[in-house]
Amino acid sequence: MDKKQRIIITMLELVVKQGVHATPMSQVAKEANVAVGTIYHYFETKNQIIEELYLMIAQDYGVVLMANIPEDNFKEQYKAMWLNLYNYFVGNPLAFLFMEYVAVPPLISKNIVSQSVPYIANIRDFFLKGIKEQHIKNVPVRLVLQMAYGDVVSAVRLKVKDELEMNKEHIDFAFQMSWDSLKIKA
């Protein structure tokens, strides 16, 4: 791992553990085993590191969500995406906690959020297709994206905080409730 990667990973670990404002650059440097000046060689500010982390995680889950999606059946495609994001966050709790507690305004600006749009454009397009083909409710796609994401996050939160085991049956229930909130009643 090169110095820049060590800085980024160390920042991720520290801000999730103790918060952005309680994480001085001197501590990041010490724990990453680099000089403070080395950090400033790669990044102008602490917030620039936070923004880069946000974009990296958004890019990751933009790719992960669309992995191994079945060819047909919109519900099964949505289920695969839902489970992909759930498993990504459960398998990467630091990324989950970062997105949950750190990657929010005002730390992450609207400009940085807009830079992440290309990473999730395929997800947006998937939901637009679902609306057009009348698989899911005809509501603003931004609302669909937020509601679906929120459902996954709620399930992950239960697992990560050890509030519910989230065994297969629980995961199936959570997915079904998410699907029921989006689908057009038949």
VEXGUMAR-21296 format. One record per atom (N, C-alpha, C): x, y, z; residue in three letters. Coordinates in steps of 0.001 Angstrom, whole numbers, padded with zeros to 6 digits, always signed. Last residue first. Layout:
# residues N
XYZALA
...
//
This chain:
# residues 186
-050507-005386-007587ALA
-051132-006189-008653ALA
-052392-006863-008151ALA
-049020-002255-007047LYS
-049892-003320-006509LYS
-050572-004062-007655LYS
-045774-001780-007984ILE
-047154-001411-008285ILE
-048021-002561-007822ILE
-043207-001606-005465LYS
-043920-002240-006578LYS
-045309-001633-006774LYS
-042202-000401-003138LEU
-041918+000168-004462LEU
-042830-000359-005564LEU
-042907-001809-000890SER
-043069-000349-000859SER
-042877+000282-002221SER
-042204-004402-001542ASP
-043630-004074-001405ASP
-043866-002572-001398ASP
-039408-004225-001379TRP
-040048-004435-002668TRP
-041524-004029-002607TRP
-039160-003942+001409SER
-038643-002916+000502SER
-039331-003021-000850SER
-040250-006343+002266MET
-040881-005084+002680MET
-040422-003935+001779MET
-038392-008089+001122GLN
-039793-008133+000694GLN
-040535-006854+001089GLN
-036022-007461+002538PHE
-036121-007234+001097PHE
-037576-007159+000665PHE
-036835-008228+005120ALA
-036444-006843+004849ALA
-036531-006543+003361ALA
-037264-010985+004759PHE
-038355-010112+005189PHE
-038053-008660+004821PHE
-034629-011762+004067ASP
-035736-011963+003113ASP
-036928-011079+003467ASP
-033362-011131+006465ILE
-032960-010443+005234ILE
-034059-010575+004187ILE
-034623-012955+008148HIS
-034753-011523+008395HIS
-034411-010720+007140HIS
-033756-015382+006980GLU
-035183-015076+007061GLU
-035411-013568+007272GLU
-030958-015230+007335LYS
-031547-015257+005990LYS
-033021-014880+006006LYS
-030497-012895+010088ASN
-030296-014178+009419ASN
-031003-014142+008063ASN
-030195-010633+011812MET
-030280-010516+010354MET
-029851-011813+009681MET
-030142-010235+014570GLU
-029196-011161+013954GLU
-029092-010974+012442GLU
-030254-006943+015711LEU
-030997-008077+015182LEU
-030001-008940+014419LEU
-028361-005323+016747GLU
-029711-005166+017267GLU
-030629-006295+016806GLU
-025673-004934+016027ASP
-026071-006136+016768ASP
-027442-005993+017432ASP
-025069-002966+014292LYS
-025200-002572+015697LYS
-025648-003732+016581LYS
-025142-004373+011906VAL
-023876-003795+012358VAL
-023930-003426+013838VAL
-027927-005050+011683LYS
-026871-006066+011731LYS
-025598-005513+012377LYS
-029231-002577+011629LEU
-029630-003595+012606LEU
-028537-004637+012794LEU
-027923-001442+009413ARG
-027773-000837+010736ARG
-028142-001837+011830ARG
-028897-003012+007335VAL
-027473-003085+007679VAL
-027255-002543+009090VAL
-031574-002128+007328ALA
-031256-003533+007590ALA
-029801-003700+008008ALA
-031184+000590+006683SER
-031868+000207+007928SER
-031557-001237+008301SER
-029977+000387+004180VAL
-029233+000962+005292VAL
-029868+000575+006628VAL
-032129-000598+002673VAL
-030911-001397+002847VAL
-030136-000915+004064VAL
-033894+001577+002879ASP
-034297+000242+003324ASP
-033081-000641+003588ASP
-032422+003637+001706GLY
-032760+003701+003124GLY
-033189+002358+003688GLY
-032413+002814-000960TYR
-031149+002908-000217TYR
-031424+002880+001282TYR
-035157+003125-001489ALA
-034518+001811-001622ALA
-033208+001771-000831ALA
-035450+005898-001029MET
-036223+004933-000245MET
-035571+003547-000303MET
-033705+007035-002927GLN
-033507+007279-001500GLN
-034237+006252-000647GLN
-034784+006086-005361LEU
-033394+005815-004988LEU
-033193+005956-003477LEU
-037354+007217-005228VAL
-037177+005763-005303VAL
-035774+005387-004854VAL
-036693+009936-005257LEU
-037393+009374-004108LEU
-037237+007853-004077LEU
-035581+010126-007775ARG
-034752+010477-006617ARG
-035367+009906-005340ARG
-037741+009607-009420VAL
-036703+008592-009291VAL
-035791+008869-008109VAL
-041037+010337-008335PRO
-039710+010836-008735PRO
-038612+009811-008447PRO
-043149+007547-009289VAL
-042809+008652-008393VAL
-041437+009172-008827VAL
-044828+005131-010100ASN
-044408+006279-010879ASN
-044271+007486-009947ASN
-043734+002006-008728LYS
-044579+003198-008696LYS
-043962+004344-009491LYS
-042576-000604-010950ILE
-042595+000115-009685ILE
-043400+001403-009852ILE
-043187-001549-013408HIS
-042853-002532-012382HIS
-042949-001893-011001HIS
-043611+000005-015713GLN
-044658-000165-014706GLN
-044432-001367-013782GLN
-041644+000806-017361GLU
-042263-000491-017671GLU
-043330-000882-016645GLU
-040918+003183-016057LYS
-041453+003221-017432LYS
-042194+001934-017772LYS
-039904+002184-013644ILE
-041059+003086-013639ILE
-041730+003057-015010ILE
-037758+000669-014579GLY
-038804+000033-013790GLY
-040069+000867-013720GLY
-036230+002687-015764LYS
-036789+001624-016605LYS
-037932+000924-015858LYS
-035513+004047-013444LEU
-036307+004732-014472LEU
-036974+003727-015407LEU
-033950+002064-012226PHE
-035224+002450-011621PHE
-036109+003214-012606PHE
-031800+002003-014054PHE
-032539+000787-013732PHE
-033916+001137-013167PHE
-030848+004617-013881ASP
-031456+004154-015133ASP
-032270+002879-014923ASP
-029770+004560-011285ARG
-030877+005474-011609ARG
-031603+005003-012855ARG
-027763+002727-011835ILE
-028780+002400-010836ILE
-030014+003267-011077ILE
-026202+004090-013635ASN
-026808+002833-014066ASN
-027909+002389-013098ASN
-025310+006232-012050ALA
-026220+006490-013171ALA
-026911+005213-013637ALA
-023471+006130-010066ILE
-024760+005492-009796ILE
-025769+005708-010922ILE
-021298+007430-011057TYR
-021090+006108-010467TYR
-022394+005379-010219TYR
-022211+009957-011834PRO
-021868+008965-012869PRO
-021687+007544-012326PRO
-022567+011161-009201VAL
-023713+010749-010029VAL
-023322+009757-011129VAL
-020461+012229-007848SER
-020684+010791-007680SER
-021806+010267-008582SER
-020579+014907-008282GLN
-019482+014181-008925GLN
-019663+012666-008822GLN
-022651+015608-006607SER
-022916+015592-008052SER
-021798+014878-008816SER
-021259+015505-004191VAL
-022356+014555-004431VAL
-022637+014478-005922VAL
-019613+017706-004605ILE
-019009+016369-004504ILE
-020079+015304-004741ILE
-021585+019726-004639ASN
-020685+019552-005774ASN
-020055+018161-005768ASN
-022675+019609-002137LYS
-023523+019208-003269LYS
-022664+018979-004511LYS
-020140+018293+000133SER
-020868+019360-000561SER
-021729+018795-001689SER
-019878+016877+003142ILE
-019861+016524+001725ILE
-020744+017526+000994ILE
-020333+018338+005493LEU
-018999+017821+005174LEU
-018855+017475+003695LEU
-022831+019179+006258PRO
-022125+020024+005303PRO
-020746+019485+004927PRO
-024021+016282+004488PRO
-023788+017724+004528PRO
-023618+018182+005977PRO
-022176+013238+005019VAL
-023418+014000+005029VAL
-023087+015486+004979VAL
-020418+011029+005701ALA
-020664+011509+004337ALA
-022015+012208+004221ALA
-020523+010193+008376VAL
-019558+011208+007958VAL
-019941+011834+006630VAL
-022447+008255+008902TYR
-022212+009318+009862TYR
-021335+010463+009371TYR
-022793+006528+006642GLU
-023875+006764+007589GLU
-023659+008032+008414GLU
-020365+006336+005405MET
-021492+006879+004642MET
-022641+007262+005577MET
-018927+005197+007581PHE
-018501+006458+006970PHE
-019678+007096+006243PHE
-020286+002824+007956LEU
-020314+003832+009011LEU
-019872+005197+008492LEU
-019660+001544+005480PHE
-021032+001796+005899PHE
-021092+002925+006922PHE
-016884+001413+005592ALA
-017515+002156+004502ALA
-018953+002504+004875ALA
-016672-000235+007846LEU
-016112+001120+007883LEU
-016714+001986+006783LEU
-017868-002647+007015PRO
-018538-001802+008016PRO
-017955-000401+008123PRO
-018150-004425+004632ASN
-017285-003246+004726ASN
-017881-002273+005739ASN
-020074-006362+004753GLY
-018691-006789+004577GLY
-017683-005665+004705GLY
-022328-004758+004903VAL
-022044-005671+006023VAL
-020583-006129+005961VAL
-022109-003457+002394PHE
-022001-002692+003633PHE
-021716-003585+004838PHE
-022362-005670+000642TYR
-021214-004757+000557TYR
-021026-004018+001880TYR
-024844-006730+001371ASN
-023623-007512+001610ASN
-022361-006655+001528ASN
-026508-004589+000525TYR
-026533-005080+001907TYR
-025219-005800+002223TYR
-025910-004506-002206LEU
-025574-003367-001352LEU
-025547-003781+000114LEU
-026798-007081-002978ASN
-025428-006647-003258ASN
-025022-005490-002345ASN
-029498-006996-002277LEU
-028590-007886-001544LEU
-027129-007515-001769LEU
-030327-005127-004195TRP
-030563-004887-002770TRP
-029589-005715-001933TRP
-029685-006435-006586MET
-029063-005150-006256MET
-029165-004868-004754MET
-031346-008693-006366ALA
-029893-008866-006494ALA
-029168-007573-006116ALA
-033857-007418-006298LYS
-033401-008216-005161LYS
-031888-008405-005196LYS
-033957-006316-008839TYR
-033936-005431-007673TYR
-033424-006180-006442TYR
-034058-008708-010276GLN
-032955-007781-010489GLN
-032814-006832-009293GLN
-036459-009724-009378GLU
-035227-010465-009089GLU
-033994-009595-009310GLU
-038186-007740-010433LYS
-038122-007972-008987LYS
-036833-008701-008615LYS
-037792-008030-013219PHE
-037397-006806-012527PHE
-037258-007018-011021PHE
-036836-010372-015238ASN
-037591-010292-014009ASN
-037093-009142-013138ASN
-033614-011206-016677ASP
-035035-010883-016726ASP
-035597-010772-015322ASP
-030846-011504-015934GLU
-031266-010883-017199GLU
-032708-010390-017172GLU
-029537-010650-012664PRO
-030165-011557-013623PRO
-030695-010797-014849PRO
-026400-009281-011919ILE
-027832-009002-012008ILE
-028446-009964-013032ILE
-023659-009228-011134ASN
-024433-010478-011190ASN
-025942-010263-011165ASN
-023514-005910-009955ALA
-022822-007181-010203ALA
-023810-008346-010177ALA
-024485-003463-009243MET
-024881-003986-010552MET
-024203-005312-010895MET
-023358-002850-006777LEU
-024808-003015-006904LEU
-025201-003721-008189LEU
-020623-002483-007325VAL
-021072-003669-006591VAL
-022563-003913-006796VAL
-020560+000049-008541VAL
-020135-001149-009277VAL
-020724-002404-008641VAL
-021472+001683-006513GLY
-022075+001796-007844GLY
-021751+000590-008711GLY
-019752+001110-004464TYR
-021068+000509-004407TYR
-021852+000717-005685TYR
-017400+002412-005536ASP
-017438+000993-005165ASP
-018853+000450-005188ASP
-018235+005071-005761GLN
-017835+004333-006959GLN
-017891+002829-006689GLN
-018662+005641-003071ALA
-019778+005746-004023ALA
-019462+004974-005294ALA
-016046+005337-002143ILE
-017088+004428-001665ILE
-018288+004460-002605ILE
-014769+007453-003517MET
-014289+006068-003652MET
-015377+005074-003250MET
-016186+009689-002618LEU
-016241+009327-004038LEU
-015779+007889-004268LEU
-015459+009614+000132TYR
-016860+009563-000290TYR
-016975+009097-001745TYR
-012673+009945-000057LEU
-013240+008728+000520LEU
-014691+008546+000067LEU
-012610+012550-001067GLU
-012073+011454-001874GLU
-012602+010113-001368GLU
-013705+013912+001125GLU
-014395+013925-000170GLU
-013905+012790-001066GLU
-011707+013466+003022ILE
-013073+012994+003273ILE
-013844+012910+001952ILE
-009620+014854+001816ILE
-009493+013405+002035ILE
-010880+012801+002246ILE
-010683+017404+001934GLN
-010378+016827+000616GLN
-010203+015309+000733GLN
-010744+017886+004653ASN
-012009+017683+003948ASN
-011787+017095+002555ASN
-008080+018378+005172LYS
-008691+017160+005701LYS
-009980+016858+004942LYS
-006477+019702+002206THR
-007196+019813+003472THR
-007689+018435+003921THR
-004860+018984+000069GLU
-004773+020343+000583GLU
-005393+020469+001972GLU
-002945+016016-000323PHE
-004239+016643-000051PHE
-004044+018035+000521PHE
-000285+015276-000828TYR
-001373+014632-001564TYR
-002705+015371-001448TYR
+001158+016926+000829HIS
+001650+016716-000537HIS
+000528+016149-001410HIS
-000050+016676+003226TYR
-000316+017895+002468TYR
+000289+017865+001066TYR
+001086+014247+004011ILE
-000362+014340+003811ILE
-000674+015540+002925ILE
+003714+015043+004288THR
+003374+014073+003240THR
+001876+014102+002957THR
+003650+016644+006544GLY
+003891+017266+005238GLY
+003557+016345+004081GLY
+003441+014716+008498VAL
+002282+015572+008233VAL
+002431+016241+006867VAL
+004860+011572+007443ALA
+005006+012921+007990ALA
+003754+013733+007655ALA
+003435+008376+008293VAL
+003951+009350+007326VAL
+004116+010682+008041VAL
+001906+006376+009562ASN
+003359+006284+009505ASN
+003945+007130+008369ASN
-000671+006620+010133ALA
-000377+006177+008760ALA
+001127+006001+008550ALA
-000493+007632+012707GLU
-001054+006281+012520GLU
-000814+005730+011119GLU
+000659+010176+012161LYS
+001295+009222+013072LYS
+000816+007800+012798LYS
-001244+011327+010418ALA
+000149+011129+010002ALA
+000828+010067+010857ALA
-003473+011405+012089VAL
-003533+010650+010829VAL
-002117+010333+010373VAL
-002503+013128+014049GLN
-002829+011753+014413GLN
-002896+010871+013162GLN
-002239+015463+012549SER
-001051+014904+013207SER
-001299+013442+013600SER
-004815+016067+011828MET
-003912+015565+010789MET
-002660+014961+011405MET
-007208+014965+014271PRO
-006223+015913+013747PRO
-005307+015251+012711PRO
-010335+014305+014785THR
-009232+013609+014116THR
-008262+014624+013528THR
-012603+015467+015620ALA
-011718+014935+016670ALA
-010527+014183+016083ALA
-013990+016023+013339HIS
-013407+017146+014082HIS
-012459+016694+015189HIS
-014832+013426+012520VAL
-013944+014247+011691VAL
-013238+015300+012527VAL
-014794+010611+014811GLY
-015376+011806+014197GLY
-014347+012634+013461GLY
-013778+008207+015742GLN
-013814+009349+016657GLN
-014403+010621+016075GLN
-014200+006106+013844LYS
-014042+005813+015271LYS
-014292+007031+016160LYS
-014315+007369+011420VAL
-015434+006510+011810VAL
-015398+006262+013318VAL
-011875+008655+011414VAL
-013089+009482+011450VAL
-014318+008647+011797VAL
-010072+006423+011429LEU
-010118+007382+012535LEU
-011413+008190+012571LEU
-010563+005025+009023GLU
-010644+004350+010322GLU
-010831+005344+011464GLU
-010113+007092+007126LEU
-011386+006367+007202LEU
-011567+005742+008585LEU
-007425+007716+007611MET
-008466+008730+007822MET
-009828+008060+007958MET
-006284+005282+006820THR
-006155+005735+008207THR
-007215+006781+008526THR
-006897+005321+004100ILE
-007433+004253+004959ILE
-007374+004662+006429ILE
-005441+007636+003301ILE
-006887+007534+003079ILE
-007504+006497+004020ILE
-002801+006955+003993ILE
-003427+008163+004539ILE
-004949+008051+004445ILE
-002416+004699+002417ARG
-002346+004589+003883ARG
-003023+005784+004549ARG
-002569+005862-000129GLN
-003579+004878+000289GLN
-003591+004721+001808GLN
-000242+007426-000044LYS
-001550+008063-000231LYS
-002665+007118+000227LYS
+001788+005470+000211LYS
+001539+006449+001276LYS
+000155+007081+001161LYS
+000627+002176-000914ASP
+001463+003367-000969ASP
+001022+004385+000098ASP
+000843-001163+000000MET
+000000+000000+000000MET
+000899+001240+000000MET
//
